[in-house]
Amino acid sequence: MKGAIRSIRFRRHAHFSERVLRKQMKTRGKTLIAFLDKSGRLDETQLQQDLDSVKEFYQNHGYIDVEVKEVRKSARTGQ
């Protein structure tokens, strides 16, 4: 799937801040200098690795039964 990532949001995460969770991921939302830093590109393989990294982070901090329940992707048309 080809696409761009505008933003990454975490929902229902009470124990760690979004900033801490984002640091576990290589995937980034699109920045103003995306043409230089390649941010915002959707790579399904990297996204799956990032989800696994977040899950592993939780497990390393005592949350053994953590799971990612939903990854929501949406398409915007006309922009």
N, CA, C, O and CB atoms as a CASP TS submission, in Angstrom:
PFRMAT TS
TARGET T0000
AUTHOR 0000-0000-0000
METHOD Language model
MODEL 1
PARENT N/A
ATOM      1  N   MET     1       0.844  -1.178   0.000  1.00  0.00           N
ATOM      2  CA  MET     1       0.000   0.000   0.000  1.00  0.00           C
ATOM      3  C   MET     1       0.890   1.242   0.000  1.00  0.00           C
ATOM      4  O   MET     1       1.797   1.356   0.825  1.00  0.00           O
ATOM      5  CB  MET     1      -0.961  -0.002   1.222  1.00  0.00           C
ATOM      6  N   LYS     2       0.640   2.153  -0.901  1.00  0.00           N
ATOM      7  CA  LYS     2       1.395   3.378  -0.978  1.00  0.00           C
ATOM      8  C   LYS     2       0.601   4.485  -0.323  1.00  0.00           C
ATOM      9  O   LYS     2      -0.609   4.591  -0.524  1.00  0.00           O
ATOM     10  CB  LYS     2       1.736   3.728  -2.430  1.00  0.00           C
ATOM     11  N   GLY     3       1.279   5.313   0.462  1.00  0.00           N
ATOM     12  CA  GLY     3       0.568   6.383   1.129  1.00  0.00           C
ATOM     13  C   GLY     3       1.506   7.203   1.978  1.00  0.00           C
ATOM     14  O   GLY     3       2.716   6.977   2.004  1.00  0.00           O
ATOM     15  N   ALA     4       0.930   8.147   2.660  1.00  0.00           N
ATOM     16  CA  ALA     4       1.688   9.029   3.538  1.00  0.00           C
ATOM     17  C   ALA     4       1.062   9.028   4.926  1.00  0.00           C
ATOM     18  O   ALA     4      -0.147   8.847   5.077  1.00  0.00           O
ATOM     19  CB  ALA     4       1.744  10.464   2.963  1.00  0.00           C
ATOM     20  N   ILE     5       1.885   9.230   5.916  1.00  0.00           N
ATOM     21  CA  ILE     5       1.432   9.284   7.291  1.00  0.00           C
ATOM     22  C   ILE     5       1.407  10.740   7.722  1.00  0.00           C
ATOM     23  O   ILE     5       2.438  11.413   7.717  1.00  0.00           O
ATOM     24  CB  ILE     5       2.342   8.433   8.224  1.00  0.00           C
ATOM     25  N   ARG     6       0.247  11.218   8.088  1.00  0.00           N
ATOM     26  CA  ARG     6       0.123  12.607   8.546  1.00  0.00           C
ATOM     27  C   ARG     6       0.387  12.716  10.036  1.00  0.00           C
ATOM     28  O   ARG     6       1.029  13.662  10.492  1.00  0.00           O
ATOM     29  CB  ARG     6      -1.265  13.158   8.222  1.00  0.00           C
ATOM     30  N   SER     7      -0.110  11.746  10.796  1.00  0.00           N
ATOM     31  CA  SER     7       0.091  11.790  12.239  1.00  0.00           C
ATOM     32  C   SER     7      -0.039  10.391  12.827  1.00  0.00           C
ATOM     33  O   SER     7      -0.609   9.485  12.219  1.00  0.00           O
ATOM     34  CB  SER     7      -0.916  12.750  12.902  1.00  0.00           C
ATOM     35  N   ILE     8       0.506  10.246  14.023  1.00  0.00           N
ATOM     36  CA  ILE     8       0.417   9.004  14.782  1.00  0.00           C
ATOM     37  C   ILE     8      -0.173   9.364  16.136  1.00  0.00           C
ATOM     38  O   ILE     8       0.334  10.240  16.836  1.00  0.00           O
ATOM     39  CB  ILE     8       1.825   8.295  14.927  1.00  0.00           C
ATOM     40  N   ARG     9      -1.252   8.677  16.496  1.00  0.00           N
ATOM     41  CA  ARG     9      -1.905   8.935  17.787  1.00  0.00           C
ATOM     42  C   ARG     9      -2.098   7.629  18.524  1.00  0.00           C
ATOM     43  O   ARG     9      -2.346   6.585  17.921  1.00  0.00           O
ATOM     44  CB  ARG     9      -3.265   9.652  17.594  1.00  0.00           C
ATOM     45  N   PHE    10      -1.981   7.701  19.824  1.00  0.00           N
ATOM     46  CA  PHE    10      -2.216   6.549  20.684  1.00  0.00           C
ATOM     47  C   PHE    10      -3.481   6.830  21.474  1.00  0.00           C
ATOM     48  O   PHE    10      -3.679   7.939  21.971  1.00  0.00           O
ATOM     49  CB  PHE    10      -0.994   6.270  21.634  1.00  0.00           C
ATOM     50  N   ARG    11      -4.328   5.835  21.589  1.00  0.00           N
ATOM     51  CA  ARG    11      -5.564   5.978  22.357  1.00  0.00           C
ATOM     52  C   ARG    11      -5.586   4.937  23.466  1.00  0.00           C
ATOM     53  O   ARG    11      -5.066   3.829  23.330  1.00  0.00           O
ATOM     54  CB  ARG    11      -6.812   5.833  21.441  1.00  0.00           C
ATOM     55  N   ARG    12      -6.202   5.333  24.560  1.00  0.00           N
ATOM     56  CA  ARG    12      -6.345   4.436  25.718  1.00  0.00           C
ATOM     57  C   ARG    12      -5.001   3.920  26.219  1.00  0.00           C
ATOM     58  O   ARG    12      -4.819   2.716  26.401  1.00  0.00           O
ATOM     59  CB  ARG    12      -7.239   3.257  25.358  1.00  0.00           C
ATOM     60  N   HIS    13      -4.087   4.814  26.434  1.00  0.00           N
ATOM     61  CA  HIS    13      -2.783   4.468  26.986  1.00  0.00           C
ATOM     62  C   HIS    13      -2.590   5.288  28.261  1.00  0.00           C
ATOM     63  O   HIS    13      -2.275   6.476  28.193  1.00  0.00           O
ATOM     64  CB  HIS    13      -1.625   4.734  25.948  1.00  0.00           C
ATOM     65  N   ALA    14      -2.771   4.682  29.378  1.00  0.00           N
ATOM     66  CA  ALA    14      -2.753   5.423  30.632  1.00  0.00           C
ATOM     67  C   ALA    14      -1.385   5.445  31.307  1.00  0.00           C
ATOM     68  O   ALA    14      -1.141   6.303  32.155  1.00  0.00           O
ATOM     69  CB  ALA    14      -3.757   4.837  31.570  1.00  0.00           C
ATOM     70  N   HIS    15      -0.504   4.545  30.961  1.00  0.00           N
ATOM     71  CA  HIS    15       0.710   4.362  31.743  1.00  0.00           C
ATOM     72  C   HIS    15       1.945   5.061  31.194  1.00  0.00           C
ATOM     73  O   HIS    15       2.885   5.321  31.945  1.00  0.00           O
ATOM     74  CB  HIS    15       0.992   2.929  31.858  1.00  0.00           C
ATOM     75  N   PHE    16       1.965   5.368  29.912  1.00  0.00           N
ATOM     76  CA  PHE    16       3.115   6.032  29.308  1.00  0.00           C
ATOM     77  C   PHE    16       2.608   7.153  28.397  1.00  0.00           C
ATOM     78  O   PHE    16       1.537   7.041  27.801  1.00  0.00           O
ATOM     79  CB  PHE    16       4.001   5.014  28.510  1.00  0.00           C
ATOM     80  N   SER    17       3.374   8.216  28.298  1.00  0.00           N
ATOM     81  CA  SER    17       2.967   9.339  27.454  1.00  0.00           C
ATOM     82  C   SER    17       3.128   8.980  25.982  1.00  0.00           C
ATOM     83  O   SER    17       3.854   8.048  25.635  1.00  0.00           O
ATOM     84  CB  SER    17       3.787  10.599  27.791  1.00  0.00           C
ATOM     85  N   GLU    18       2.442   9.730  25.120  1.00  0.00           N
ATOM     86  CA  GLU    18       2.583   9.512  23.682  1.00  0.00           C
ATOM     87  C   GLU    18       4.024   9.726  23.259  1.00  0.00           C
ATOM     88  O   GLU    18       4.533   9.024  22.385  1.00  0.00           O
ATOM     89  CB  GLU    18       1.650  10.445  22.893  1.00  0.00           C
ATOM     90  N   ARG    19       4.674  10.686  23.871  1.00  0.00           N
ATOM     91  CA  ARG    19       6.079  10.967  23.533  1.00  0.00           C
ATOM     92  C   ARG    19       6.972   9.749  23.797  1.00  0.00           C
ATOM     93  O   ARG    19       7.811   9.401  22.966  1.00  0.00           O
ATOM     94  CB  ARG    19       6.591  12.177  24.342  1.00  0.00           C
ATOM     95  N   VAL    20       6.791   9.113  24.937  1.00  0.00           N
ATOM     96  CA  VAL    20       7.566   7.921  25.276  1.00  0.00           C
ATOM     97  C   VAL    20       7.262   6.796  24.292  1.00  0.00           C
ATOM     98  O   VAL    20       8.175   6.108  23.833  1.00  0.00           O
ATOM     99  CB  VAL    20       7.265   7.468  26.721  1.00  0.00           C
ATOM    100  N   LEU    21       5.994   6.607  23.969  1.00  0.00           N
ATOM    101  CA  LEU    21       5.617   5.536  23.045  1.00  0.00           C
ATOM    102  C   LEU    21       6.131   5.813  21.635  1.00  0.00           C
ATOM    103  O   LEU    21       6.568   4.892  20.945  1.00  0.00           O
ATOM    104  CB  LEU    21       4.095   5.365  23.022  1.00  0.00           C
ATOM    105  N   ARG    22       6.085   7.062  21.203  1.00  0.00           N
ATOM    106  CA  ARG    22       6.589   7.408  19.865  1.00  0.00           C
ATOM    107  C   ARG    22       8.081   7.145  19.735  1.00  0.00           C
ATOM    108  O   ARG    22       8.563   6.812  18.652  1.00  0.00           O
ATOM    109  CB  ARG    22       6.301   8.872  19.553  1.00  0.00           C
ATOM    110  N   LYS    23       8.806   7.290  20.824  1.00  0.00           N
ATOM    111  CA  LYS    23      10.249   7.034  20.789  1.00  0.00           C
ATOM    112  C   LYS    23      10.574   5.570  20.521  1.00  0.00           C
ATOM    113  O   LYS    23      11.699   5.239  20.144  1.00  0.00           O
ATOM    114  CB  LYS    23      10.883   7.462  22.097  1.00  0.00           C
ATOM    115  N   GLN    24       9.596   4.696  20.714  1.00  0.00           N
ATOM    116  CA  GLN    24       9.797   3.271  20.449  1.00  0.00           C
ATOM    117  C   GLN    24       9.661   2.965  18.960  1.00  0.00           C
ATOM    118  O   GLN    24       9.992   1.863  18.521  1.00  0.00           O
ATOM    119  CB  GLN    24       8.795   2.433  21.253  1.00  0.00           C
ATOM    120  N   MET    25       9.180   3.924  18.188  1.00  0.00           N
ATOM    121  CA  MET    25       8.860   3.713  16.777  1.00  0.00           C
ATOM    122  C   MET    25       9.818   4.448  15.853  1.00  0.00           C
ATOM    123  O   MET    25      10.300   5.534  16.175  1.00  0.00           O
ATOM    124  CB  MET    25       7.443   4.156  16.494  1.00  0.00           C
ATOM    125  N   LYS    26      10.089   3.845  14.703  1.00  0.00           N
ATOM    126  CA  LYS    26      10.852   4.515  13.651  1.00  0.00           C
ATOM    127  C   LYS    26       9.930   5.278  12.704  1.00  0.00           C
ATOM    128  O   LYS    26      10.330   6.281  12.114  1.00  0.00           O
ATOM    129  CB  LYS    26      11.685   3.496  12.867  1.00  0.00           C
ATOM    130  N   THR    27       8.693   4.796  12.564  1.00  0.00           N
ATOM    131  CA  THR    27       7.719   5.452  11.700  1.00  0.00           C
ATOM    132  C   THR    27       7.383   6.819  12.287  1.00  0.00           C
ATOM    133  O   THR    27       7.148   6.947  13.489  1.00  0.00           O
ATOM    134  CB  THR    27       6.436   4.584  11.539  1.00  0.00           C
ATOM    135  N   ARG    28       7.363   7.827  11.439  1.00  0.00           N
ATOM    136  CA  ARG    28       7.082   9.192  11.876  1.00  0.00           C
ATOM    137  C   ARG    28       6.018   9.809  10.985  1.00  0.00           C
ATOM    138  O   ARG    28       5.857   9.422   9.828  1.00  0.00           O
ATOM    139  CB  ARG    28       8.364  10.050  11.860  1.00  0.00           C
ATOM    140  N   GLY    29       5.304  10.760  11.530  1.00  0.00           N
ATOM    141  CA  GLY    29       4.375  11.546  10.731  1.00  0.00           C
ATOM    142  C   GLY    29       5.158  12.482   9.826  1.00  0.00           C
ATOM    143  O   GLY    29       6.343  12.727  10.050  1.00  0.00           O
ATOM    144  N   LYS    30       4.502  12.997   8.818  1.00  0.00           N
ATOM    145  CA  LYS    30       5.136  13.871   7.838  1.00  0.00           C
ATOM    146  C   LYS    30       5.565  15.187   8.475  1.00  0.00           C
ATOM    147  O   LYS    30       4.799  15.804   9.215  1.00  0.00           O
ATOM    148  CB  LYS    30       4.189  14.137   6.669  1.00  0.00           C
ATOM    149  N   THR    31       6.792  15.615   8.188  1.00  0.00           N
ATOM    150  CA  THR    31       7.314  16.878   8.694  1.00  0.00           C
ATOM    151  C   THR    31       7.439  17.876   7.552  1.00  0.00           C
ATOM    152  O   THR    31       7.212  17.537   6.390  1.00  0.00           O
ATOM    153  CB  THR    31       8.678  16.671   9.388  1.00  0.00           C
ATOM    154  N   LEU    32       7.798  19.098   7.888  1.00  0.00           N
ATOM    155  CA  LEU    32       7.983  20.140   6.864  1.00  0.00           C
ATOM    156  C   LEU    32       9.143  19.831   5.931  1.00  0.00           C
ATOM    157  O   LEU    32       9.155  20.284   4.786  1.00  0.00           O
ATOM    158  CB  LEU    32       8.212  21.489   7.525  1.00  0.00           C
ATOM    159  N   ILE    33      10.114  19.066   6.407  1.00  0.00           N
ATOM    160  CA  ILE    33      11.263  18.722   5.560  1.00  0.00           C
ATOM    161  C   ILE    33      11.219  17.244   5.135  1.00  0.00           C
ATOM    162  O   ILE    33      12.249  16.574   5.068  1.00  0.00           O
ATOM    163  CB  ILE    33      12.584  19.018   6.307  1.00  0.00           C
ATOM    164  N   ALA    34      10.031  16.764   4.857  1.00  0.00           N
ATOM    165  CA  ALA    34       9.837  15.356   4.509  1.00  0.00           C
ATOM    166  C   ALA    34      10.646  14.938   3.291  1.00  0.00           C
ATOM    167  O   ALA    34      11.063  13.784   3.191  1.00  0.00           O
ATOM    168  CB  ALA    34       8.375  15.083   4.258  1.00  0.00           C
ATOM    169  N   PHE    35      10.872  15.858   2.368  1.00  0.00           N
ATOM    170  CA  PHE    35      11.644  15.518   1.179  1.00  0.00           C
ATOM    171  C   PHE    35      13.105  15.221   1.526  1.00  0.00           C
ATOM    172  O   PHE    35      13.800  14.572   0.745  1.00  0.00           O
ATOM    173  CB  PHE    35      11.566  16.654   0.159  1.00  0.00           C
ATOM    174  N   LEU    36      13.577  15.681   2.672  1.00  0.00           N
ATOM    175  CA  LEU    36      14.943  15.401   3.120  1.00  0.00           C
ATOM    176  C   LEU    36      15.019  14.224   4.090  1.00  0.00           C
ATOM    177  O   LEU    36      15.875  13.350   3.951  1.00  0.00           O
ATOM    178  CB  LEU    36      15.528  16.630   3.775  1.00  0.00           C
ATOM    179  N   ASP    37      14.123  14.210   5.066  1.00  0.00           N
ATOM    180  CA  ASP    37      14.223  13.187   6.109  1.00  0.00           C
ATOM    181  C   ASP    37      13.339  11.961   5.867  1.00  0.00           C
ATOM    182  O   ASP    37      13.311  11.048   6.692  1.00  0.00           O
ATOM    183  CB  ASP    37      13.868  13.792   7.431  1.00  0.00           C
ATOM    184  N   LYS    38      12.625  11.933   4.756  1.00  0.00           N
ATOM    185  CA  LYS    38      11.802  10.785   4.359  1.00  0.00           C
ATOM    186  C   LYS    38      10.679  10.483   5.368  1.00  0.00           C
ATOM    187  O   LYS    38      10.137   9.378   5.369  1.00  0.00           O
ATOM    188  CB  LYS    38      12.687   9.554   4.196  1.00  0.00           C
ATOM    189  N   SER    39      10.335  11.435   6.206  1.00  0.00           N
ATOM    190  CA  SER    39       9.274  11.219   7.180  1.00  0.00           C
ATOM    191  C   SER    39       7.925  11.143   6.474  1.00  0.00           C
ATOM    192  O   SER    39       7.740  11.698   5.391  1.00  0.00           O
ATOM    193  CB  SER    39       9.268  12.339   8.238  1.00  0.00           C
ATOM    194  N   GLY    40       7.004  10.455   7.101  1.00  0.00           N
ATOM    195  CA  GLY    40       5.655  10.387   6.590  1.00  0.00           C
ATOM    196  C   GLY    40       5.401   9.319   5.545  1.00  0.00           C
ATOM    197  O   GLY    40       4.277   9.190   5.059  1.00  0.00           O
ATOM    198  N   ARG    41       6.409   8.556   5.191  1.00  0.00           N
ATOM    199  CA  ARG    41       6.201   7.481   4.211  1.00  0.00           C
ATOM    200  C   ARG    41       5.667   6.239   4.907  1.00  0.00           C
ATOM    201  O   ARG    41       6.174   5.834   5.953  1.00  0.00           O
ATOM    202  CB  ARG    41       7.518   7.151   3.461  1.00  0.00           C
ATOM    203  N   LEU    42       4.646   5.645   4.322  1.00  0.00           N
ATOM    204  CA  LEU    42       4.042   4.444   4.894  1.00  0.00           C
ATOM    205  C   LEU    42       4.801   3.212   4.414  1.00  0.00           C
ATOM    206  O   LEU    42       4.831   2.907   3.221  1.00  0.00           O
ATOM    207  CB  LEU    42       2.543   4.344   4.514  1.00  0.00           C
ATOM    208  N   ASP    43       5.404   2.521   5.352  1.00  0.00           N
ATOM    209  CA  ASP    43       6.098   1.261   5.086  1.00  0.00           C
ATOM    210  C   ASP    43       5.448   0.225   5.998  1.00  0.00           C
ATOM    211  O   ASP    43       5.671   0.224   7.209  1.00  0.00           O
ATOM    212  CB  ASP    43       7.674   1.373   5.339  1.00  0.00           C
ATOM    213  N   GLU    44       4.651  -0.648   5.415  1.00  0.00           N
ATOM    214  CA  GLU    44       3.876  -1.622   6.193  1.00  0.00           C
ATOM    215  C   GLU    44       4.774  -2.502   7.060  1.00  0.00           C
ATOM    216  O   GLU    44       4.428  -2.803   8.202  1.00  0.00           O
ATOM    217  CB  GLU    44       3.044  -2.499   5.258  1.00  0.00           C
ATOM    218  N   THR    45       5.924  -2.917   6.526  1.00  0.00           N
ATOM    219  CA  THR    45       6.842  -3.768   7.286  1.00  0.00           C
ATOM    220  C   THR    45       7.374  -3.026   8.500  1.00  0.00           C
ATOM    221  O   THR    45       7.398  -3.565   9.606  1.00  0.00           O
ATOM    222  CB  THR    45       8.008  -4.239   6.399  1.00  0.00           C
ATOM    223  N   GLN    46       7.805  -1.772   8.287  1.00  0.00           N
ATOM    224  CA  GLN    46       8.325  -0.974   9.393  1.00  0.00           C
ATOM    225  C   GLN    46       7.233  -0.687  10.418  1.00  0.00           C
ATOM    226  O   GLN    46       7.493  -0.701  11.621  1.00  0.00           O
ATOM    227  CB  GLN    46       8.921   0.339   8.873  1.00  0.00           C
ATOM    228  N   LEU    47       6.026  -0.431   9.957  1.00  0.00           N
ATOM    229  CA  LEU    47       4.918  -0.185  10.869  1.00  0.00           C
ATOM    230  C   LEU    47       4.682  -1.390  11.768  1.00  0.00           C
ATOM    231  O   LEU    47       4.471  -1.228  12.970  1.00  0.00           O
ATOM    232  CB  LEU    47       3.647   0.152  10.090  1.00  0.00           C
ATOM    233  N   GLN    48       4.715  -2.593  11.208  1.00  0.00           N
ATOM    234  CA  GLN    48       4.521  -3.803  12.012  1.00  0.00           C
ATOM    235  C   GLN    48       5.650  -3.960  13.025  1.00  0.00           C
ATOM    236  O   GLN    48       5.412  -4.339  14.172  1.00  0.00           O
ATOM    237  CB  GLN    48       4.441  -5.049  11.108  1.00  0.00           C
ATOM    238  N   GLN    49       6.874  -3.669  12.602  1.00  0.00           N
ATOM    239  CA  GLN    49       8.010  -3.734  13.533  1.00  0.00           C
ATOM    240  C   GLN    49       7.830  -2.714  14.666  1.00  0.00           C
ATOM    241  O   GLN    49       8.138  -3.004  15.821  1.00  0.00           O
ATOM    242  CB  GLN    49       9.349  -3.474  12.782  1.00  0.00           C
ATOM    243  N   ASP    50       7.336  -1.537  14.332  1.00  0.00           N
ATOM    244  CA  ASP    50       7.094  -0.511  15.339  1.00  0.00           C
ATOM    245  C   ASP    50       6.029  -0.951  16.343  1.00  0.00           C
ATOM    246  O   ASP    50       6.181  -0.730  17.545  1.00  0.00           O
ATOM    247  CB  ASP    50       6.673   0.793  14.669  1.00  0.00           C
ATOM    248  N   LEU    51       4.960  -1.569  15.858  1.00  0.00           N
ATOM    249  CA  LEU    51       3.915  -2.068  16.753  1.00  0.00           C
ATOM    250  C   LEU    51       4.481  -3.126  17.689  1.00  0.00           C
ATOM    251  O   LEU    51       4.150  -3.164  18.874  1.00  0.00           O
ATOM    252  CB  LEU    51       2.737  -2.645  15.946  1.00  0.00           C
ATOM    253  N   ASP    52       5.333  -3.981  17.147  1.00  0.00           N
ATOM    254  CA  ASP    52       5.988  -4.999  17.974  1.00  0.00           C
ATOM    255  C   ASP    52       6.902  -4.350  19.011  1.00  0.00           C
ATOM    256  O   ASP    52       6.993  -4.830  20.141  1.00  0.00           O
ATOM    257  CB  ASP    52       6.793  -5.973  17.093  1.00  0.00           C
ATOM    258  N   SER    53       7.579  -3.263  18.638  1.00  0.00           N
ATOM    259  CA  SER    53       8.463  -2.545  19.570  1.00  0.00           C
ATOM    260  C   SER    53       7.684  -1.918  20.713  1.00  0.00           C
ATOM    261  O   SER    53       8.127  -1.956  21.861  1.00  0.00           O
ATOM    262  CB  SER    53       9.248  -1.463  18.832  1.00  0.00           C
ATOM    263  N   VAL    54       6.529  -1.344  20.412  1.00  0.00           N
ATOM    264  CA  VAL    54       5.684  -0.752  21.459  1.00  0.00           C
ATOM    265  C   VAL    54       5.189  -1.849  22.401  1.00  0.00           C
ATOM    266  O   VAL    54       5.201  -1.684  23.621  1.00  0.00           O
ATOM    267  CB  VAL    54       4.478   0.015  20.833  1.00  0.00           C
ATOM    268  N   LYS    55       4.760  -2.950  21.831  1.00  0.00           N
ATOM    269  CA  LYS    55       4.295  -4.079  22.642  1.00  0.00           C
ATOM    270  C   LYS    55       5.433  -4.596  23.538  1.00  0.00           C
ATOM    271  O   LYS    55       5.219  -4.865  24.720  1.00  0.00           O
ATOM    272  CB  LYS    55       3.761  -5.221  21.729  1.00  0.00           C
ATOM    273  N   GLU    56       6.621  -4.731  22.981  1.00  0.00           N
ATOM    274  CA  GLU    56       7.777  -5.197  23.748  1.00  0.00           C
ATOM    275  C   GLU    56       8.134  -4.205  24.864  1.00  0.00           C
ATOM    276  O   GLU    56       8.499  -4.614  25.966  1.00  0.00           O
ATOM    277  CB  GLU    56       8.989  -5.406  22.815  1.00  0.00           C
ATOM    278  N   PHE    57       8.027  -2.911  24.578  1.00  0.00           N
ATOM    279  CA  PHE    57       8.285  -1.886  25.581  1.00  0.00           C
ATOM    280  C   PHE    57       7.359  -2.075  26.787  1.00  0.00           C
ATOM    281  O   PHE    57       7.807  -2.057  27.933  1.00  0.00           O
ATOM    282  CB  PHE    57       8.101  -0.479  24.974  1.00  0.00           C
ATOM    283  N   TYR    58       6.070  -2.254  26.513  1.00  0.00           N
ATOM    284  CA  TYR    58       5.109  -2.492  27.601  1.00  0.00           C
ATOM    285  C   TYR    58       5.468  -3.764  28.374  1.00  0.00           C
ATOM    286  O   TYR    58       5.446  -3.772  29.604  1.00  0.00           O
ATOM    287  CB  TYR    58       3.669  -2.599  27.040  1.00  0.00           C
ATOM    288  N   GLN    59       5.795  -4.826  27.657  1.00  0.00           N
ATOM    289  CA  GLN    59       6.130  -6.088  28.313  1.00  0.00           C
ATOM    290  C   GLN    59       7.370  -5.946  29.189  1.00  0.00           C
ATOM    291  O   GLN    59       7.435  -6.525  30.273  1.00  0.00           O
ATOM    292  CB  GLN    59       6.348  -7.186  27.272  1.00  0.00           C
ATOM    293  N   ASN    60       8.348  -5.182  28.727  1.00  0.00           N
ATOM    294  CA  ASN    60       9.564  -4.957  29.515  1.00  0.00           C
ATOM    295  C   ASN    60       9.301  -4.130  30.766  1.00  0.00           C
ATOM    296  O   ASN    60      10.127  -4.092  31.678  1.00  0.00           O
ATOM    297  CB  ASN    60      10.613  -4.269  28.667  1.00  0.00           C
ATOM    298  N   HIS    61       8.144  -3.467  30.806  1.00  0.00           N
ATOM    299  CA  HIS    61       7.779  -2.672  31.965  1.00  0.00           C
ATOM    300  C   HIS    61       6.657  -3.326  32.780  1.00  0.00           C
ATOM    301  O   HIS    61       5.937  -2.648  33.514  1.00  0.00           O
ATOM    302  CB  HIS    61       7.360  -1.284  31.523  1.00  0.00           C
ATOM    303  N   GLY    62       6.518  -4.646  32.642  1.00  0.00           N
ATOM    304  CA  GLY    62       5.620  -5.394  33.508  1.00  0.00           C
ATOM    305  C   GLY    62       4.225  -5.663  32.989  1.00  0.00           C
ATOM    306  O   GLY    62       3.421  -6.277  33.691  1.00  0.00           O
ATOM    307  N   TYR    63       3.912  -5.222  31.777  1.00  0.00           N
ATOM    308  CA  TYR    63       2.579  -5.445  31.195  1.00  0.00           C
ATOM    309  C   TYR    63       2.650  -6.630  30.240  1.00  0.00           C
ATOM    310  O   TYR    63       2.736  -6.458  29.024  1.00  0.00           O
ATOM    311  CB  TYR    63       2.060  -4.164  30.452  1.00  0.00           C
ATOM    312  N   ILE    64       2.614  -7.822  30.800  1.00  0.00           N
ATOM    313  CA  ILE    64       2.854  -9.050  30.038  1.00  0.00           C
ATOM    314  C   ILE    64       1.785  -9.311  28.982  1.00  0.00           C
ATOM    315  O   ILE    64       2.112  -9.752  27.881  1.00  0.00           O
ATOM    316  CB  ILE    64       2.928 -10.229  30.977  1.00  0.00           C
ATOM    317  N   ASP    65       0.521  -9.050  29.289  1.00  0.00           N
ATOM    318  CA  ASP    65      -0.581  -9.385  28.384  1.00  0.00           C
ATOM    319  C   ASP    65      -1.019  -8.231  27.492  1.00  0.00           C
ATOM    320  O   ASP    65      -2.174  -8.194  27.067  1.00  0.00           O
ATOM    321  CB  ASP    65      -1.753  -9.857  29.180  1.00  0.00           C
ATOM    322  N   VAL    66      -0.141  -7.303  27.202  1.00  0.00           N
ATOM    323  CA  VAL    66      -0.511  -6.150  26.374  1.00  0.00           C
ATOM    324  C   VAL    66      -0.740  -6.589  24.929  1.00  0.00           C
ATOM    325  O   VAL    66      -0.085  -7.506  24.435  1.00  0.00           O
ATOM    326  CB  VAL    66       0.585  -5.058  26.436  1.00  0.00           C
ATOM    327  N   GLU    67      -1.673  -5.926  24.266  1.00  0.00           N
ATOM    328  CA  GLU    67      -1.892  -6.186  22.847  1.00  0.00           C
ATOM    329  C   GLU    67      -2.334  -4.908  22.148  1.00  0.00           C
ATOM    330  O   GLU    67      -2.981  -4.039  22.732  1.00  0.00           O
ATOM    331  CB  GLU    67      -2.941  -7.301  22.649  1.00  0.00           C
ATOM    332  N   VAL    68      -1.965  -4.829  20.895  1.00  0.00           N
ATOM    333  CA  VAL    68      -2.421  -3.722  20.059  1.00  0.00           C
ATOM    334  C   VAL    68      -3.736  -4.176  19.466  1.00  0.00           C
ATOM    335  O   VAL    68      -3.776  -5.146  18.710  1.00  0.00           O
ATOM    336  CB  VAL    68      -1.365  -3.331  18.935  1.00  0.00           C
ATOM    337  N   LYS    69      -4.813  -3.486  19.800  1.00  0.00           N
ATOM    338  CA  LYS    69      -6.137  -3.942  19.381  1.00  0.00           C
ATOM    339  C   LYS    69      -6.524  -3.455  18.001  1.00  0.00           C
ATOM    340  O   LYS    69      -7.227  -4.155  17.271  1.00  0.00           O
ATOM    341  CB  LYS    69      -7.166  -3.495  20.367  1.00  0.00           C
ATOM    342  N   GLU    70      -6.079  -2.271  17.633  1.00  0.00           N
ATOM    343  CA  GLU    70      -6.542  -1.723  16.368  1.00  0.00           C
ATOM    344  C   GLU    70      -5.530  -0.721  15.839  1.00  0.00           C
ATOM    345  O   GLU    70      -5.024   0.125  16.576  1.00  0.00           O
ATOM    346  CB  GLU    70      -7.922  -1.066  16.527  1.00  0.00           C
ATOM    347  N   VAL    71      -5.252  -0.832  14.562  1.00  0.00           N
ATOM    348  CA  VAL    71      -4.469   0.176  13.864  1.00  0.00           C
ATOM    349  C   VAL    71      -5.401   0.766  12.830  1.00  0.00           C
ATOM    350  O   VAL    71      -5.842   0.079  11.909  1.00  0.00           O
ATOM    351  CB  VAL    71      -3.155  -0.422  13.210  1.00  0.00           C
ATOM    352  N   ARG    72      -5.694   2.027  12.987  1.00  0.00           N
ATOM    353  CA  ARG    72      -6.664   2.672  12.104  1.00  0.00           C
ATOM    354  C   ARG    72      -5.935   3.474  11.041  1.00  0.00           C
ATOM    355  O   ARG    72      -5.077   4.306  11.335  1.00  0.00           O
ATOM    356  CB  ARG    72      -7.622   3.580  12.904  1.00  0.00           C
ATOM    357  N   LYS    73      -6.296   3.204   9.815  1.00  0.00           N
ATOM    358  CA  LYS    73      -5.751   3.945   8.685  1.00  0.00           C
ATOM    359  C   LYS    73      -6.920   4.596   7.973  1.00  0.00           C
ATOM    360  O   LYS    73      -7.964   3.972   7.781  1.00  0.00           O
ATOM    361  CB  LYS    73      -4.929   3.018   7.717  1.00  0.00           C
ATOM    362  N   SER    74      -6.750   5.830   7.586  1.00  0.00           N
ATOM    363  CA  SER    74      -7.826   6.494   6.848  1.00  0.00           C
ATOM    364  C   SER    74      -7.253   7.212   5.655  1.00  0.00           C
ATOM    365  O   SER    74      -6.129   7.715   5.682  1.00  0.00           O
ATOM    366  CB  SER    74      -8.596   7.477   7.747  1.00  0.00           C
ATOM    367  N   ALA    75      -8.038   7.250   4.622  1.00  0.00           N
ATOM    368  CA  ALA    75      -7.637   7.944   3.399  1.00  0.00           C
ATOM    369  C   ALA    75      -8.351   9.277   3.337  1.00  0.00           C
ATOM    370  O   ALA    75      -9.532   9.384   3.665  1.00  0.00           O
ATOM    371  CB  ALA    75      -7.947   7.094   2.138  1.00  0.00           C
ATOM    372  N   ARG    76      -7.635  10.267   2.921  1.00  0.00           N
ATOM    373  CA  ARG    76      -8.231  11.583   2.722  1.00  0.00           C
ATOM    374  C   ARG    76      -8.221  11.862   1.235  1.00  0.00           C
ATOM    375  O   ARG    76      -7.191  11.733   0.575  1.00  0.00           O
ATOM    376  CB  ARG    76      -7.468  12.697   3.517  1.00  0.00           C
ATOM    377  N   THR    77      -9.344  12.234   0.726  1.00  0.00           N
ATOM    378  CA  THR    77      -9.443  12.536  -0.702  1.00  0.00           C
ATOM    379  C   THR    77      -9.643  14.023  -0.904  1.00  0.00           C
ATOM    380  O   THR    77     -10.137  14.731  -0.027  1.00  0.00           O
ATOM    381  CB  THR    77     -10.594  11.748  -1.353  1.00  0.00           C
ATOM    382  N   GLY    78      -9.257  14.468  -2.057  1.00  0.00           N
ATOM    383  CA  GLY    78      -9.479  15.856  -2.403  1.00  0.00           C
ATOM    384  C   GLY    78      -8.497  16.827  -1.784  1.00  0.00           C
ATOM    385  O   GLY    78      -8.737  18.034  -1.785  1.00  0.00           O
ATOM    386  N   GLN    79      -7.383  16.316  -1.248  1.00  0.00           N
ATOM    387  CA  GLN    79      -6.396  17.205  -0.640  1.00  0.00           C
ATOM    388  C   GLN    79      -5.050  17.022  -1.265  1.00  0.00           C
ATOM    389  O   GLN    79      -4.093  17.692  -0.876  1.00  0.00           O
ATOM    390  CB  GLN    79      -6.305  16.973   0.845  1.00  0.00           C
TER
END
